[in-house]
Amino acid sequence: MDDEFYRIKRLPPYVIAEVNGMRAAARAAGKDIIDLGMGNPDLPPPQHVIDKLCEVAKKPDAHGYSQSKGIPGLRRAQANYYGNRFGVELDPETEVVVTMGSKEGLASLATAITAPGDVVLAPNPSYPIHTFGFIIAGATIRSVPTTPDEHYWRSLDKAMHFTVPRPSVLVVNYPSNPTAEVVDLAFYERLVAWAKENKVWILSDLAYSELYYDGNPTPSIMQVAGAKDVAVEFTSLSKTYSMAGWRMGFAVGNRKLIAAMTRVKSYLDYGAFTPIQAAACAALNGPQDIVEKNRQLYHKRRDVMVEAFGRAGWDIPPPPASMFAWAPLPPAVKDMGSLEFSKQLLTHAEVAVAPGVGYGEDGEGYVRIAMVENEQRLRQAARNVKRYFQSLGINSSAA
Ligand SMILES: Cc1ncc(COP(=O)(O)O)c(C=O)c1O
């Protein structure tokens, strides 16, 4: 019997899982690990959203199969969000689909539109589903940079010129996970023009739409005139409303892509539990003060983290958006590599971070620090790191 499964052979061991395993073992041994590894929000969702979930769950008729593409009210709520936030009009029937988190949405779309032999352009470093969603579908990845500078544009052109068959899809993700880099609307304008010229679909992941810190609201690619001709965009309730475990996300935009994805989903799932969808409506339609409150809270954490780690001897550029800092390894430990450094931090400082190499080879030299513990714990993490640096004989200020 052949147990060399085609898709499984294409999935390498998950690097980040190694650190996660060590973290779990340390915790089981009673250690108080400060977990800045996973982007798992530590904040509760708004109370009225939880209340709506409970209220609808009590209805006897709310427990059957739901609608795979999402209940109409939720698709309307998402269309209203795009209208209010970005001034973008969407048809809830044909241009919006509800997904079980944006991760599932990306994977379903990858399944719908790619086949073995297709080439997909994806950033490196990137959030794993941006590559592995397509690898699972059998496609080949050609990496392009994450940093949106002129080198990025040259890489895109080079990729189109030298790749056979020509790439059919480009994935973009700003604010970026893991690098926290951002783009402005002019970037998206150029990207839409480029995609039209090169006949490439664009998949934009906007999971961090509401977590921006320097006063500039994150733009959507859908704000570009004609974006719907070539693009879809994914958003999520996971971070905006701290609802990561609820598995609620959306794809909006190009009708053909939305239809393809909806079709695949109709074979795979019956949609999220109806009370969750009803509660997601409450999140999008209800009071939005929590969004601003959470933004301020992450902003404060960011400032505390950058300042406290800086004093420990680790210079971390303040992320302009997202819930992550993309931190270069301090020069004195650079040779260790990001995986070993993450393990050492866990063992000796009791702080969990995600090794940059887990996001692609170009993530080497960095670790990703998630701001998912409170300010006091972030300060404690910085003190632990300082002690670890000192134990290595590194003067904090020279680390
Ligand atoms: C860039 C990015 N996209 C998608 C996701 C997945 O989000 P969801 O919970 O909506 O599946 C994450 C989660 O961390 C993310 O960082």
The ligand as an ORCA input file, in Angstrom:
! r2SCAN-3c Opt
* xyz 0 1
  C      -2.476     37.449      7.614
  C      -3.435     36.483      8.181
  N      -4.380     35.976      7.399
  C      -5.277     35.105      7.872
  C      -5.235     34.687      9.174
  C      -6.249     33.697      9.632
  O      -7.308     34.354     10.177
  P      -8.683     33.626     10.466
  O      -8.757     33.457     11.932
  O      -9.712     34.568      9.917
  O      -8.667     32.333      9.719
  C      -4.270     35.177     10.046
  C      -4.203     34.719     11.434
  O      -3.302     34.958     12.166
  C      -3.343     36.095      9.521
  O      -2.374     36.595     10.297
*
